[in-house]
Amino acid sequence: MDKQKYFISVGEGEISQVRYQNNDDFVIYATEDEITLLRSKFEDMHESSFDSFKRAHIPFMPYHNDEANDIYDDTMTETFQILYDLGDEKTKNHIQSMGILSDKHL
């Protein structure tokens, strides 16, 4: 399959082939299967974020013992790994500068 250019906004969970407003935090080149995987990661982050929100309203459950937060963090790291692997040079450099991935994954 041919790779197409996509503009990614992680904060919005947006994947688009059309650049507009501020949807170009990251630029990647991906196949349809790779985009499906990335969409799945965005959905997983959204679900775990909502679970964390619900947990925040339970005062006796400490943050550091919250599985939803761990899932969110792990999924975020996996998402940035995908973006790094598929990204253009500017995207790779940006992710490296963020320090979100360990050196063994770069």
Residue, then its C-alpha position, 0 to 999 in steps of 0.5 A: m500500500d502507498k503511504q499518504k501524508y497526514f497531519i496529526s494533532v495529538g491533543e485533539g486526537e485528529i488525523s487529517q489529510v488536509r492541513y488547516q488551522n492548527n492540525d499540523d503538530f506532527v506530519i506523518y506518512a502512513t498506510e491505511d492500516e497504520i492510520t487505523l492503528l493510530r486511530s485506535k490508540f487515540e480512542d484508547m487514550h480517550e477512554s482511559s482519560f475518561d476513566s481517569f476523570k471518573r477516578a478523580h471524583i473518588p477521594f479515597m483512591p490515590y492517583h498513583n494507584d490508578e490503572a487508568n492513568d497507567i494505561y493512558d501513559d502507556t498508550m500515549t508513549e505507544t502513540f508517540q512511538i508510532l508518530y516517530d516511526l512514521g514521521d517526517e524529519k521535523t516530527k522525529n526531531h520534535i518528538q526527540s526534543m520532548g524526551i517522551l521516548s527512551d533512546k532505545h526507541l529512537 
